Amino acid sequence: MLERIHAALPALPPAEQRVAKLVLADARSFASLPIGELADRSHVSKPTVVRFCRSVGYDGLADFKLKLAGTVNEGVPFVHRAVDEDDKPGDIVVKVIDNAVSALLAYRNDAAGHAFERAMQALTEAGRNGRRIEFYGVGNSGIVAQDAQHKFFRLGVSATAVSDGHVQVMSATMLQPGDCAVIISNSGRSRDLLDAAEIARRKGATTIVITASGSPLARSANNSTQQILLAADHPEDYDRYSPMVSRLLHLVIIDILTTGVALRLGGELRPMLAEIKRNLRAKRYAKAE
């Protein structure tokens, strides 16, 4: 919720920005103070405080403060950082969605466009030249790697997802210059992935790392032409919570890369995609009315 407010800050009127800055400066106090005190501290009127709450998507001050109190809590360890033990189903729906939306908005504002440009270019050249594109991930990130393989496979390129550590080592050993290894990790601390990334670099392949900035895996990528970091930072503590927001961010990054590569491969790709859709449509037993 706080990240969502921070992302919305530039679009708010100046008076509402003062209220937003008060929230961001001390969210716990904001959740407990009366409206008069909030207005005085923000140097705005009481109606402005209410307008701010509605501008950022809530029904009013009471609704905003209720949701804010849940946001500044620790959440439920090993379940979800945005919920409380006694939340009703409606509260869970709002909190989980708000948590995901705020993380996506924060990522949109922080994403490094130039890194995406180089990653798309490397993947496009590999696909166009018939080179190998390998997606490495373990656990939850292995599922993201499978999704990436599915998306790139539809583009007619040689793509493989590998989630077994031993097979990753063998795969990385067989890479050559011109190939791409995309390494996906929430924590960036998996020994298997660090080993595979190092082997892929030694073999001259381009490595594209999707992980948290500052992690060992991120530090191993120096953002050169052959080593590209697509940092995916979020507030989810991977030691305490199930990987939910991180999985969504990684899937979005894969979607961005797939879209960019599809556009660069050009018009010759689209007839094939259209034919795939036609053939898949024939597999459906229930026809649309």
QUINOR-V581037 format. One record per pair of residues at least 24 apart in sequence whose C-alpha atoms are under 10 Angstrom apart, sorted by the first residue. I is the first residue (numbers start at 1). J is the second residue. Records with the same first field share a line. If there is no record, write none. Layout:
I: J ; J
//
This chain:
1: 56 ; 64 ; 67 ; 68 ; 70 ; 71 ; 72 ; 82 ; 95 ; 98 ; 99 ; 100 ; 101 ; 102 ; 103
2: 27 ; 68 ; 71 ; 72 ; 99 ; 102 ; 103
3: 98 ; 99 ; 101 ; 102 ; 103 ; 104 ; 105 ; 106 ; 107 ; 234 ; 235
4: 56 ; 57 ; 98 ; 99 ; 100 ; 101 ; 102 ; 103 ; 104 ; 105 ; 106
5: 53 ; 55 ; 56 ; 57 ; 102 ; 105 ; 106
6: 102 ; 105 ; 106
7: 102 ; 103 ; 105 ; 106 ; 107 ; 108 ; 109
8: 55 ; 56 ; 102 ; 105 ; 106
9: 56
11: 55
12: 52 ; 55 ; 56
13: 48 ; 52 ; 55
15: 42 ; 43 ; 44 ; 45 ; 48 ; 49 ; 51 ; 52
16: 42 ; 44 ; 45 ; 48 ; 49 ; 50 ; 51 ; 52 ; 53 ; 55 ; 56
17: 42 ; 52
18: 42 ; 43 ; 44 ; 48 ; 49 ; 52
19: 43 ; 44 ; 48 ; 49 ; 50 ; 51 ; 52 ; 53
20: 49 ; 52 ; 53 ; 56
23: 68
26: 72
27: 65 ; 68 ; 69 ; 71 ; 72
28: 65 ; 68 ; 69 ; 70 ; 71 ; 72 ; 73
29: 69
30: 65 ; 68 ; 69
31: 61 ; 62 ; 64 ; 65 ; 66 ; 67 ; 68 ; 69 ; 70 ; 71 ; 72
32: 65 ; 66 ; 68 ; 69
33: 65
34: 61
35: 61 ; 62
67: 91 ; 94 ; 95 ; 98
70: 95
71: 95 ; 98 ; 99
75: 241
76: 240 ; 241
77: 237 ; 239 ; 240 ; 241 ; 242
78: 237 ; 238 ; 239 ; 240 ; 241 ; 242 ; 243
79: 240 ; 241 ; 242 ; 243 ; 244
80: 236 ; 237 ; 240 ; 241 ; 242 ; 243 ; 244 ; 245
81: 235 ; 236 ; 237 ; 240 ; 241 ; 242 ; 244
82: 236
96: 244 ; 245
97: 245
99: 235 ; 236 ; 244 ; 245
100: 234 ; 244 ; 245 ; 246 ; 248 ; 249
101: 245 ; 248
102: 234 ; 245
103: 232 ; 233 ; 234 ; 235 ; 236 ; 245 ; 246 ; 248 ; 249
104: 234 ; 245 ; 246 ; 248 ; 249 ; 252
106: 233 ; 234
107: 231 ; 232 ; 233 ; 234 ; 249 ; 252 ; 253
108: 249
110: 231 ; 232 ; 233
111: 230 ; 231 ; 232 ; 233 ; 253
112: 229 ; 230 ; 231
113: 230
114: 230
115: 208 ; 223 ; 224 ; 225 ; 227 ; 228 ; 229 ; 230 ; 231
116: 208 ; 228 ; 229 ; 230 ; 253 ; 256 ; 257 ; 260
117: 257 ; 260 ; 261
118: 208 ; 223 ; 224 ; 225 ; 226 ; 227 ; 228 ; 229
119: 180 ; 182 ; 206 ; 207 ; 208 ; 209 ; 225 ; 226 ; 227 ; 228 ; 229 ; 230 ; 257 ; 260 ; 261
120: 208 ; 256 ; 257 ; 258 ; 259 ; 260 ; 261 ; 262 ; 263 ; 264
121: 257 ; 260 ; 261 ; 264
122: 178 ; 179 ; 180 ; 206 ; 207 ; 208 ; 225 ; 226 ; 228 ; 261
123: 152 ; 157 ; 178 ; 179 ; 180 ; 181 ; 182 ; 206 ; 208 ; 257 ; 258 ; 260 ; 261 ; 264
124: 157 ; 180 ; 257 ; 258 ; 260 ; 261 ; 262 ; 263 ; 264 ; 265
125: 178 ; 179 ; 180 ; 261 ; 264 ; 265
126: 157 ; 158 ; 177 ; 178 ; 179 ; 180 ; 206
127: 152 ; 155 ; 156 ; 157 ; 158 ; 159 ; 178 ; 179 ; 180 ; 261 ; 262 ; 265
128: 156 ; 157 ; 158 ; 261 ; 264 ; 265
129: 157 ; 158 ; 178 ; 179
130: 156 ; 157 ; 158 ; 178 ; 179
131: 157 ; 158 ; 159 ; 175 ; 176 ; 177 ; 178 ; 179 ; 180
132: 157 ; 158 ; 159 ; 160 ; 174 ; 175 ; 176 ; 177 ; 178 ; 179 ; 180 ; 181 ; 205
133: 157 ; 158 ; 159 ; 160 ; 161 ; 175 ; 178 ; 179 ; 180 ; 181 ; 182 ; 205 ; 206 ; 207
134: 158 ; 159 ; 160 ; 161 ; 162 ; 168 ; 171 ; 172 ; 175 ; 179 ; 180 ; 181 ; 182 ; 183 ; 207
135: 159 ; 160 ; 161 ; 162 ; 163 ; 168 ; 180 ; 181 ; 182 ; 183 ; 184 ; 208
136: 160 ; 161 ; 162 ; 163 ; 164 ; 165 ; 167 ; 168 ; 169 ; 171 ; 172 ; 181 ; 182 ; 183 ; 184 ; 185 ; 192 ; 193 ; 196 ; 197 ; 209
137: 161 ; 162 ; 163 ; 164 ; 165 ; 168 ; 182 ; 183 ; 184 ; 185 ; 186 ; 190 ; 192 ; 193 ; 210
138: 162 ; 163 ; 164 ; 165 ; 168 ; 183 ; 184 ; 185 ; 186 ; 190 ; 192 ; 193
139: 163 ; 164 ; 185 ; 186
140: 184 ; 185 ; 186 ; 242 ; 243 ; 244 ; 246 ; 247
141: 183 ; 184 ; 185 ; 186 ; 187 ; 210 ; 211 ; 243 ; 246 ; 247 ; 250 ; 251
142: 183 ; 184 ; 185
143: 184 ; 247 ; 251
144: 184 ; 185 ; 247 ; 248 ; 250 ; 251 ; 252 ; 254
145: 182 ; 183 ; 184 ; 185 ; 250 ; 251 ; 254
147: 251 ; 254 ; 255
148: 182 ; 250 ; 251 ; 253 ; 254 ; 255 ; 257 ; 258
149: 254
151: 254 ; 255 ; 257 ; 258 ; 259
152: 254 ; 255 ; 257 ; 258 ; 259 ; 261 ; 262
154: 258 ; 262 ; 269 ; 272 ; 273 ; 276
155: 258 ; 259 ; 261 ; 262 ; 265 ; 269 ; 270 ; 272 ; 273
156: 262 ; 269 ; 272 ; 273
163: 192 ; 193
164: 192 ; 193
165: 190 ; 191 ; 192 ; 193 ; 195 ; 196
166: 192 ; 196
167: 192 ; 196
168: 192 ; 193 ; 195 ; 196 ; 197 ; 199 ; 200
169: 193 ; 195 ; 196 ; 197 ; 198 ; 199 ; 200
170: 196 ; 199
171: 196 ; 199 ; 200
172: 196 ; 197 ; 198 ; 199 ; 200 ; 201 ; 202 ; 203 ; 205
173: 198 ; 199 ; 200 ; 201 ; 202 ; 203 ; 205
174: 199 ; 200 ; 203 ; 205
175: 199 ; 200 ; 201 ; 202 ; 203 ; 204 ; 205 ; 206
176: 200 ; 201 ; 202 ; 203 ; 204 ; 205 ; 206
177: 201 ; 202 ; 203 ; 204 ; 205 ; 206 ; 226
178: 204 ; 205 ; 206 ; 226
179: 203 ; 204 ; 205 ; 206 ; 207
180: 204 ; 205 ; 206 ; 207 ; 208 ; 226 ; 227
181: 205 ; 206 ; 207 ; 208 ; 209 ; 227
182: 206 ; 207 ; 208 ; 209 ; 210 ; 228 ; 229 ; 254
183: 207 ; 208 ; 209 ; 210 ; 211 ; 217 ; 229
184: 208 ; 209 ; 210 ; 211 ; 212 ; 217 ; 230 ; 250 ; 254
185: 209 ; 210 ; 211 ; 212 ; 215 ; 217 ; 218 ; 232 ; 246 ; 247 ; 250
186: 210 ; 211 ; 212 ; 215 ; 217 ; 231 ; 232 ; 233 ; 234 ; 236 ; 237 ; 238 ; 243 ; 245 ; 246 ; 247 ; 249 ; 250
187: 211 ; 212 ; 213 ; 214 ; 215 ; 216 ; 217 ; 218 ; 237 ; 238 ; 239 ; 243 ; 246
188: 212 ; 213 ; 214 ; 215 ; 216 ; 217 ; 218 ; 219 ; 220
189: 215 ; 216 ; 217 ; 218
190: 216 ; 217
191: 216 ; 217
193: 217
194: 218 ; 220
197: 221 ; 227
201: 226 ; 227
210: 249 ; 250 ; 253 ; 254
211: 246 ; 249 ; 250
212: 246
//
